[in-house]
Amino acid sequence: MIPAQESLQRLRDGNRRFVASIGSGEMHLHLARGVELTQEQSPFAIILGCSDARVPAEIVFDQGLGDLFVIRVAGNVVAPSQVGSVEFAASRFNTRLVVVLGHSRCGAVLATIEELQRPKENQSINLRSIVDRVRPSVEGLMRTELKNDLHTLVGHAVRSNVRASVDHLRHGSALLENLIRNEGLMVVGAEYSLETGVVEFFDGV
């Protein structure tokens, strides 16, 4: 079992390699490793990230096959299936680090802001379920002066949304609460910059 702080350092180091463009480019997809992983896996970190095609966690952190247990959903929101996926990996593989990974200019966050400004009629109930999970992170900010600066509003909302997902994982599961309290599980928030490639960890580190 790899301690949470060691896992966090691995991610930081991997992101530095990615930013410096010295990653392998092949994501370590070697045959021997693939055969080894048919028997078992032991990911050192769980990443709950956004489905945005520009933010693939394995590449952003320069990690290979079997290193990360990745859950992706638009807006990196937390619903029961995401909680269950995190519970599964944390308990089955003894993974001790969970990272909620948001990113700059998140489309789901922007869509939520647009919905609050100009509600759409006949919106898909499935899309609305995502917007509704992002909404609490945005509504309060839209009652401030930030509403007059969309770029800054989105930036604050992205982080607020990450913090909400982190909080949900920390306090929305008895299993995860027990692992946090007794087994060294860490749940942290992070933001990936589309502009620079840098991942900044900012909640729970």
C-alpha positions as a Markdown table, in Angstrom:
| # | Residue | x | y | z |
|---|---|---|---|---|
| 1 | Met | 0.0 | 0.0 | 0.0 |
| 2 | Ile | 1.4 | 3.4 | -1.0 |
| 3 | Pro | 0.8 | 6.2 | 1.5 |
| 4 | Ala | -1.4 | 9.1 | 0.2 |
| 5 | Gln | 1.4 | 11.7 | 0.4 |
| 6 | Glu | 3.8 | 9.5 | -1.6 |
| 7 | Ser | 1.0 | 9.0 | -4.2 |
| 8 | Leu | 0.5 | 12.8 | -4.3 |
| 9 | Gln | 4.1 | 13.4 | -5.0 |
| 10 | Arg | 4.1 | 10.9 | -7.8 |
| 11 | Leu | 1.3 | 12.8 | -9.5 |
| 12 | Arg | 3.1 | 16.1 | -9.0 |
| 13 | Asp | 6.3 | 14.7 | -10.5 |
| 14 | Gly | 4.4 | 13.2 | -13.4 |
| 15 | Asn | 2.7 | 16.5 | -14.1 |
| 16 | Arg | 6.0 | 18.2 | -14.1 |
| 17 | Arg | 7.3 | 15.7 | -16.7 |
| 18 | Phe | 4.2 | 16.3 | -18.8 |
| 19 | Val | 4.6 | 20.1 | -18.6 |
| 20 | Ala | 8.2 | 19.8 | -19.6 |
| 21 | Ser | 7.2 | 17.5 | -22.5 |
| 22 | Ile | 9.5 | 14.7 | -21.4 |
| 23 | Gly | 6.8 | 12.1 | -20.9 |
| 24 | Ser | 7.3 | 8.8 | -22.7 |
| 25 | Gly | 4.5 | 9.5 | -25.2 |
| 26 | Glu | 3.6 | 5.8 | -25.1 |
| 27 | Met | 2.0 | 5.7 | -21.7 |
| 28 | His | 4.2 | 2.7 | -20.9 |
| 29 | Leu | 2.0 | 0.3 | -22.8 |
| 30 | His | 4.6 | -2.5 | -22.9 |
| 31 | Leu | 3.5 | -6.1 | -23.5 |
| 32 | Ala | 5.0 | -7.4 | -20.3 |
| 33 | Arg | 3.1 | -4.9 | -18.2 |
| 34 | Gly | -0.1 | -5.7 | -20.0 |
| 35 | Val | 0.3 | -9.4 | -19.3 |
| 36 | Glu | 1.0 | -8.6 | -15.7 |
| 37 | Leu | -2.1 | -6.5 | -15.4 |
| 38 | Thr | -4.4 | -9.3 | -16.6 |
| 39 | Gln | -4.0 | -10.9 | -13.2 |
| 40 | Glu | -4.5 | -7.8 | -10.9 |
| 41 | Gln | -4.2 | -4.1 | -10.7 |
| 42 | Ser | -2.9 | -1.8 | -8.0 |
| 43 | Pro | -3.5 | 1.8 | -8.9 |
| 44 | Phe | -1.8 | 4.2 | -6.5 |
| 45 | Ala | -4.4 | 7.0 | -7.0 |
| 46 | Ile | -8.1 | 7.4 | -7.9 |
| 47 | Ile | -8.8 | 10.3 | -10.2 |
| 48 | Leu | -12.4 | 11.7 | -10.4 |
| 49 | Gly | -12.1 | 14.0 | -13.4 |
| 50 | Cys | -14.1 | 15.7 | -16.1 |
| 51 | Ser | -14.9 | 13.9 | -19.3 |
| 52 | Asp | -13.4 | 16.8 | -21.3 |
| 53 | Ala | -11.3 | 15.3 | -24.1 |
| 54 | Arg | -8.5 | 17.7 | -23.4 |
| 55 | Val | -7.9 | 16.4 | -19.8 |
| 56 | Pro | -6.9 | 12.7 | -20.0 |
| 57 | Ala | -5.5 | 11.9 | -16.5 |
| 58 | Glu | -3.0 | 9.3 | -17.5 |
| 59 | Ile | -1.3 | 11.7 | -19.9 |
| 60 | Val | -1.7 | 14.8 | -17.7 |
| 61 | Phe | 0.1 | 12.9 | -14.9 |
| 62 | Asp | 2.4 | 10.9 | -17.2 |
| 63 | Gln | 1.3 | 7.6 | -15.8 |
| 64 | Gly | 1.0 | 4.2 | -17.4 |
| 65 | Leu | -1.2 | 1.2 | -17.6 |
| 66 | Gly | -2.5 | 0.2 | -14.2 |
| 67 | Asp | -1.3 | 3.3 | -12.3 |
| 68 | Leu | -4.5 | 5.3 | -12.0 |
| 69 | Phe | -8.1 | 4.3 | -11.4 |
| 70 | Val | -9.9 | 7.0 | -13.4 |
| 71 | Ile | -13.6 | 8.0 | -13.2 |
| 72 | Arg | -14.7 | 10.6 | -15.7 |
| 73 | Val | -17.9 | 12.5 | -15.9 |
| 74 | Ala | -18.9 | 15.9 | -17.3 |
| 75 | Gly | -18.2 | 18.5 | -14.7 |
| 76 | Asn | -16.4 | 16.1 | -12.3 |
| 77 | Val | -19.7 | 15.9 | -10.4 |
| 78 | Val | -20.4 | 13.3 | -7.7 |
| 79 | Ala | -23.4 | 11.1 | -8.0 |
| 80 | Pro | -24.0 | 7.7 | -6.3 |
| 81 | Ser | -22.3 | 5.8 | -9.1 |
| 82 | Gln | -19.1 | 7.9 | -8.8 |
| 83 | Val | -19.1 | 7.5 | -5.0 |
| 84 | Gly | -19.5 | 3.7 | -5.5 |
| 85 | Ser | -16.6 | 3.7 | -7.9 |
| 86 | Val | -14.3 | 5.5 | -5.5 |
| 87 | Glu | -15.4 | 3.2 | -2.7 |
| 88 | Phe | -14.7 | 0.2 | -4.9 |
| 89 | Ala | -11.2 | 1.2 | -5.7 |
| 90 | Ala | -10.3 | 2.5 | -2.2 |
| 91 | Ser | -11.5 | -0.7 | -0.5 |
| 92 | Arg | -10.5 | -3.3 | -3.2 |
| 93 | Phe | -7.1 | -2.0 | -4.1 |
| 94 | Asn | -6.1 | -0.1 | -0.9 |
| 95 | Thr | -5.6 | 3.0 | -2.9 |
| 96 | Arg | -5.1 | 5.9 | -0.4 |
| 97 | Leu | -5.3 | 9.0 | -2.6 |
| 98 | Val | -8.4 | 10.4 | -4.3 |
| 99 | Val | -8.1 | 13.4 | -6.5 |
| 100 | Val | -11.1 | 15.4 | -7.8 |
| 101 | Leu | -9.6 | 17.0 | -11.0 |
| 102 | Gly | -11.4 | 20.0 | -12.4 |
| 103 | His | -10.0 | 22.1 | -15.2 |
| 104 | Ser | -10.0 | 25.7 | -16.5 |
| 105 | Arg | -12.8 | 26.8 | -18.8 |
| 106 | Cys | -15.0 | 23.8 | -17.9 |
| 107 | Gly | -17.9 | 23.4 | -20.3 |
| 108 | Ala | -20.2 | 21.9 | -17.7 |
| 109 | Val | -19.6 | 24.9 | -15.4 |
| 110 | Leu | -20.2 | 27.3 | -18.2 |
| 111 | Ala | -23.4 | 25.5 | -19.2 |
| 112 | Thr | -24.7 | 25.8 | -15.6 |
| 113 | Ile | -24.0 | 29.5 | -15.6 |
| 114 | Glu | -25.8 | 29.9 | -18.9 |
| 115 | Glu | -28.7 | 27.9 | -17.6 |
| 116 | Leu | -29.0 | 30.1 | -14.5 |
| 117 | Gln | -28.8 | 33.2 | -16.7 |
| 118 | Arg | -31.2 | 32.0 | -19.4 |
| 119 | Pro | -33.1 | 28.9 | -18.5 |
| 120 | Lys | -33.7 | 26.6 | -21.5 |
| 121 | Glu | -37.1 | 25.0 | -22.2 |
| 122 | Asn | -37.3 | 21.2 | -22.8 |
| 123 | Gln | -33.7 | 20.6 | -21.7 |
| 124 | Ser | -32.7 | 16.9 | -21.6 |
| 125 | Ile | -33.4 | 15.5 | -18.1 |
| 126 | Asn | -30.0 | 13.8 | -18.2 |
| 127 | Leu | -28.1 | 16.9 | -19.0 |
| 128 | Arg | -30.1 | 18.7 | -16.4 |
| 129 | Ser | -29.0 | 16.2 | -13.8 |
| 130 | Ile | -25.4 | 17.3 | -14.4 |
| 131 | Val | -26.3 | 21.0 | -14.3 |
| 132 | Asp | -28.2 | 20.5 | -11.1 |
| 133 | Arg | -25.2 | 19.0 | -9.4 |
| 134 | Val | -23.0 | 21.9 | -10.5 |
| 135 | Arg | -25.6 | 24.5 | -9.7 |
| 136 | Pro | -25.0 | 24.9 | -5.9 |
| 137 | Ser | -21.4 | 25.7 | -6.6 |
| 138 | Val | -22.4 | 28.5 | -9.0 |
| 139 | Glu | -25.5 | 30.1 | -7.5 |
| 140 | Gly | -23.8 | 31.9 | -4.6 |
| 141 | Leu | -21.1 | 33.3 | -6.9 |
| 142 | Met | -23.7 | 34.7 | -9.2 |
| 143 | Arg | -25.0 | 36.9 | -6.5 |
| 144 | Thr | -21.7 | 38.7 | -6.2 |
| 145 | Glu | -19.9 | 41.2 | -8.5 |
| 146 | Leu | -18.3 | 38.2 | -10.2 |
| 147 | Lys | -21.5 | 37.9 | -12.3 |
| 148 | Asn | -20.2 | 40.9 | -14.3 |
| 149 | Asp | -17.0 | 39.2 | -15.4 |
| 150 | Leu | -17.7 | 35.8 | -17.0 |
| 151 | His | -14.1 | 34.7 | -17.3 |
| 152 | Thr | -13.4 | 35.3 | -13.6 |
| 153 | Leu | -16.8 | 33.9 | -12.6 |
| 154 | Val | -16.0 | 30.6 | -14.4 |
| 155 | Gly | -12.6 | 30.4 | -12.8 |
| 156 | His | -14.1 | 30.7 | -9.3 |
| 157 | Ala | -16.9 | 28.4 | -10.1 |
| 158 | Val | -14.6 | 25.7 | -11.3 |
| 159 | Arg | -12.8 | 25.6 | -8.0 |
| 160 | Ser | -16.0 | 25.9 | -6.1 |
| 161 | Asn | -17.4 | 22.9 | -8.0 |
| 162 | Val | -14.2 | 20.9 | -7.2 |
| 163 | Arg | -14.5 | 21.7 | -3.5 |
| 164 | Ala | -18.2 | 20.6 | -3.5 |
| 165 | Ser | -17.2 | 17.2 | -5.0 |
| 166 | Val | -14.4 | 16.8 | -2.6 |
| 167 | Asp | -16.7 | 17.6 | 0.3 |
| 168 | His | -19.3 | 15.1 | -1.0 |
| 169 | Leu | -16.7 | 12.3 | -1.2 |
| 170 | Arg | -15.4 | 13.1 | 2.3 |
| 171 | His | -18.8 | 13.3 | 4.0 |
| 172 | Gly | -21.2 | 11.4 | 1.7 |
| 173 | Ser | -20.0 | 7.9 | 2.3 |
| 174 | Ala | -19.6 | 6.0 | 5.6 |
| 175 | Leu | -17.1 | 3.7 | 4.0 |
| 176 | Leu | -14.9 | 6.6 | 2.8 |
| 177 | Glu | -15.3 | 8.4 | 6.1 |
| 178 | Asn | -14.0 | 5.4 | 7.9 |
| 179 | Leu | -11.0 | 5.1 | 5.5 |
| 180 | Ile | -10.2 | 8.8 | 6.0 |
| 181 | Arg | -10.5 | 8.5 | 9.8 |
| 182 | Asn | -8.7 | 5.2 | 10.3 |
| 183 | Glu | -6.8 | 4.2 | 7.2 |
| 184 | Gly | -5.0 | 7.3 | 5.9 |
| 185 | Leu | -7.2 | 8.0 | 2.9 |
| 186 | Met | -6.9 | 11.5 | 1.5 |
| 187 | Val | -9.4 | 13.2 | -0.8 |
| 188 | Val | -7.9 | 16.3 | -2.4 |
| 189 | Gly | -9.0 | 18.8 | -5.1 |
| 190 | Ala | -7.0 | 20.0 | -8.1 |
| 191 | Glu | -7.3 | 22.1 | -11.2 |
| 192 | Tyr | -5.7 | 21.4 | -14.6 |
| 193 | Ser | -4.9 | 24.5 | -16.6 |
| 194 | Leu | -5.7 | 24.0 | -20.3 |
| 195 | Glu | -3.4 | 26.9 | -21.0 |
| 196 | Thr | -0.3 | 25.7 | -19.3 |
| 197 | Gly | -0.8 | 22.0 | -18.6 |
| 198 | Val | -0.1 | 22.6 | -14.9 |
| 199 | Val | -2.1 | 20.8 | -12.2 |
| 200 | Glu | -2.5 | 22.8 | -9.0 |
| 201 | Phe | -3.6 | 20.9 | -5.9 |
| 202 | Phe | -5.5 | 23.3 | -3.7 |
| 203 | Asp | -8.0 | 21.5 | -1.4 |
| 204 | Gly | -7.0 | 19.0 | 1.3 |
| 205 | Val | -3.3 | 18.8 | 0.5 |
